[in-house]
Amino acid sequence: MKVTVDGTTIAQSDKTIVVEGNNYFPPDSIVDKDKIFTSSDTQYTCPWKGKCDFYNIVLPNGKEIPDGAWSYPEPKEAAKNIAGYIAFYKNKVTIAA
């Protein structure tokens, strides 16, 4: 699976985990994670996965996509398999096999 925005690759992995129709990418599959993500103030707690962190995606050209990605850094027991993995909003990025 590959995530792109305006031709820029954000993530690529053949080891995603699908949960509720969303591909969660391993942390090491994110390209320049420290440069491309900024923290978001958006808050959400899933009843079965736990507290969710949202990220804004910032492209090299300066374009920002608010709340383009999310993660569960310390999920509840039922979602431990996606701890630290990152998912993307399908309507904000392109996700393809």
N, C-alpha and C positions, 0 to 999 in steps of 0.2 A: 504494500500500500504506500501511496505517495501523497503528500499534502503540498499543494502549491497555491500561491496567490500572485496574480499578474506575472506568471512565468518564474517566480522565485520559489525554489524548493524550501519548504519549512521543516518537513519531516519525511523520513522514508524508512520503512521496515517491513520485513516479512514475518514479524513476530508480534503483530498487534493482537489485542484481546478484544473481542466484541461483547459489549454489554448493552442491552436495551437498544440494539441497532447502531451503536456508536463504536467506532474503532478507537481503542486506547493504545497509544504509541509508547514504547519504552522510552524512558528519559534520555538514553544515549542515542536515540534516533532523531532527536531534534537538532537541526542545524543552528549553530551559534545561539544556543538557548539563552545565554546570559545577555546577548545583544538583541535578540528578536522578541523577547517577552518582557513586559513590564507588569507589575502587580496592578490589579483592578480593585476598586472599592466594593464591587458587587459581592454580596454575601448570599449563600444558600446552604441549607443543610438538608440532605436527602434522608428520608426516614430509614432506609436500609444501608446506604453507603456512608453516611456521615457528613462532616463538614467539607465543603467544596471550596477550592481556591480558583479564582478566575484570573486570566491573563489577557492583556492587550497585546496584539501582535504588531510589531513595528518593523516595517520593511526597510531595506537599505536606502530606498529613495525617500524615506521619511513618512510614507503613508502609514497611518495607524488604523488598526481594526479593533475597535473596542470589544472587550469580552469575546475574543475570537477563539479562546481555548480555555479548558478547565482541567482540574486534577483533584484527586483525593489523596493528599500526602499521608494522612493517617486515617484510613477508612475503618469503618466498623468491621468486625470479624467476617461478616458475609461477603465483603468486598476486598478482602486482603490481597487477592490476586491482582488488583489494579493499583495498589499502593504506589504513588509517584508517577504512574502512567498518565499520559496527557491525551485528551480528546479535543476535537475541533468541531465548531458549528458548521454543518454542511452548507448552510446558506451564506457563510462568510468566506469560505475557502473552497478549493477544489480538491476532492479526495478521489483518487483513482487507483485501480489495481496495477 
